[in-house]
Amino acid sequence: MAGVNTINIKSEKTGMNYREPLKVKRSREELFFGILAYIYLAFASMFCLIPFLLVIGGSFSSESSIKRYGFRIIPKEFSLEAYSLIFRSPRQLLNAYGITIFITTVGTFSAIFLISMTAYVLHRKDFKYRNKFALYFYFTNLFNGGLVPWYILMVRYLKMKNNLFALIIPLLFSVFYMIIIRTFMSSIPDSISESAKIDGAGDFTIFIKLILPLSKPALATIGLFVALNYWNDWFNAMLFIEKRNLIPLQYYLHQILSTIEGLRRILQDLPNDAVVELPGESFKMAMTVVTIGPIILLYPYLQKYFIKGIMLGAVKG
């Protein structure tokens, strides 16, 4: 068995040797350390889980109970008012969900392909100008033209007003992520590419069939960060999107929250008996629950690649 110490034992009946797992008795120090490690992990998990439970409990609480008792895991006064406000227009909410899923999927895969391809070229030692191009990318990461010239470029010259490409292209490339993947690819032996070249494989074939599969741990990590950037982006939608059928989820919920805050300021000037309670804090918690679901599902799928990356970094030779 791989990873388990075994011992050869000769059978008295058949006279053949067979392997049996070797039982290693743990010392008291190791047992004590293991118990402390599990206790520490249990407390760390609780500190990570409690805020999430508070968010869920706050989303099911009434606004008055949050103001009076604060956020609680078990709601003091149960209320679905925040969720009813979010799902008041289910068609528009589903459309916003669809737009966000589309730009996240297309943008993430496109970004991973472009970033990894650039990193592969810049890590190649036989590329003569790789240091000059690396300096160019690094320089553009430090300085930019500013928000106004960028907006004029996107709207006037690239014609990206009310266009989904305006939500994909600005986050399509990151120099920081490119440097990370380039560093990871530098750990891949050059003999793999050289042997493939001897067999007649071209550079693109080597990149697709050899380099990308070996870089899965790094690509999965960067892909998760890129997906989070696309999923949580609302600023680009605020700049470039005016059509309601192209609004992504985060900007749609941001508009609802801004409307609620505006109405609450107006209602403050009315008499107390005419004031209608609007969900504020509970709506923020419900908005977090609605938007965080699909991203949480990515972590169990990508967890094996994180573990694989740790194992690859721990193996010598």
Beta strands, then each sheet from edge to edge (+ up, - down):
strand 1: 6-10
strand 2: 17-21
sheet 1: 1+ 2-
end
